[in-house]
Amino acid sequence: MLKKLAIIISALALSAPARAEVNFNFDDPGGNAFAGELNNTGLVLPAPAAAPAEKDLFDWISGHGPQAAKKWTIMVYINGKNNLESFALKDLNEMEMVGSSDKVNIVVELGRIDGYCDEDGDWTGVRRYLVKKDGDTGEISSPVVQYLGGSDMGDYKNLTAFGSWAKAAYPAEHYMLIVWNHGSGWEKDVQAGLAKGISYDEETYNHITTPQLGEALRQMGGVDVYGSDACLMQMAEVVYELKGAADYIVGSEETEPGDGYTYNTFLKPIVKNPAMPPAEAARTAVNAYADHYAAISRNTTQSYVSAEALPDLLKLVNDWTAAVEAAGEKRLVRKAVANAQSFRIRENKDLYDFVEIITDGTKDKKARLKGLTLMELISGRLVGANRPVGYSYARAHGIAVYLPDSPAGAAYGELQWAKDSGWARFIGWYTQQD
């Protein structure tokens, strides 16, 4: 039996692509019966819920190898190693209400730690799943295809490894990556104990910074659609970091409820229509989110941004800030900073609303013209779909920006947005006392 297994594994090893920067754990109690035999080989054998019978072994191994290309592979990086753990399990069960199909792969990396939720066997560690359809919304039944032990989900290299692995094992014409966790856009409220970034791992106390998020996507070869199922991520500082690594970027200007995306209503239209182009998939994510929270009267924001328009955003923002500075109307700018649509983090303001307040109030013709041109881009080619829910977000137009009351700190200069635009200079200008 083991000789037969060794022959099969040797053949697979010759054809399998190399996988870097991932440590696999064969000591998981859910591992297969041959884990001990394989532990010293350096090979990865995906572990099923139960070991297959000998007569089914070859078919089982073959069925877990690289797949023929499908229309979509949707990759969801669920860092539940924090107080959102119960929602992580709920969302994976929502995905199972739809499941992968002959045209769409749904692949998940899910992490858990002790101390928050004891559902689904109270296991800990990090696992990868190929999501399969089932009717049980209280228990995860999709097969575990890899065990990753205590992998650090706050390390951007592990996000890169997940995306690279999923694209190699489940090739498709189009790819969507969703990062699921706490999010905090750019600059945070120090009193709340938050640091800028996304994917906070409470086991390692690490998280993915905004520049690292862009680097992770670039290293995995980019995606058609990127989504932050996390708070406060739809900011110029964040989306600009993803330029060249994602064509469409979905996110929320405001905080998200703990439940986040409703994955069954989001995934069902894509599985039903796998020929859906990337822009429509991004719109589907926005609409599914907004429809769900509108139905339960929960105020939220969600939008998608077209990365194709980001170079024009940069140019028009630079033209507009230069015109506003030349007009010298600091008092008007400070009023706009104070009164523009704001969110949970008060330094996050809606970019369109901020520009509109100044454009409506300026006495300078050039500043007004530049403002109108910038507003037209934001509401046209930049923000492809914007669905604020609730009167309190009536002036949210789909993309926020950092507008503090004091000069930006040195770390702001690490952002590509700060390097390429004049925004940090603009902040320094309007916050400087005359």
Secondary structure, 3 states (H helix, E strand, C coil): CHHHHHHHHHHHHHHCCCCCCCCCCCCCCCCCCCHHHHCCCCCCCCCCCCCCCHHHHHHHHHHCCCCCCEEEEEEEEEECCCCCHHHHHHHHHHHHCCCCCCCEEEEEEEEECCCCCCCHHHCCEEEEEECCCCCCCCCCCCCEEEECCCCCCCCHHHHHHHHHHHHHHCCEEEEEEEEECCECCCCCCHHHCCCCCEEEECCCCEEECHHHHHHHHHHCCCEEEEEEECCCCCEHHHHHHHCCCEEEEEECCCCCCCCCCCHHHHHHHHHHCCCCCHHHHHHHHHHHHHHHHHHCCCCECCEEEEHHHHHHHHHHHHHHHHHHHHHCCHHHHHHHHHHCCECCCCCEEEHHHHHHHHHHHCCCHHHHHHHHHHHHHHHHHHEEEECCECHHHCCCCCCEEECCCCCCCHHHHHCHHHHHCCHHHHHHHHHCCC
